[in-house]
Amino acid sequence: MQEKMNWKPFIIFYVKTTSWIIFPLLLGLLLAKYIRNTYGSQTLFLACLMLGFGITCFGIYREIKNYKKDLDGK
């Protein structure tokens, strides 16, 4: 007899990783636009976007590491 699959852990993992993609990049973009309009610096604009991308990469790596640890523990 086939067991019923529990989708809740997969959905939670998907939401967490998606939020790590959207929020840091969106905040970096908003901060970068503010800095570019205030100071007129293209370099600071790119630095803010790169910082947001770095935070996104770190967050996704952390979530995958935690998810893998949870799977190994079960």
TAJO-V813902 format. One record per helix or strand. SS is the DSSP state (helix for helix, strand for strand). FROM is the first residue (numbers start at 1). TO is the last residue. Records with the same first field share a line. If there is no record, write none. Layout:
SS=FROM-TO  FROM-TO
This chain:
helix=8-39  42-73
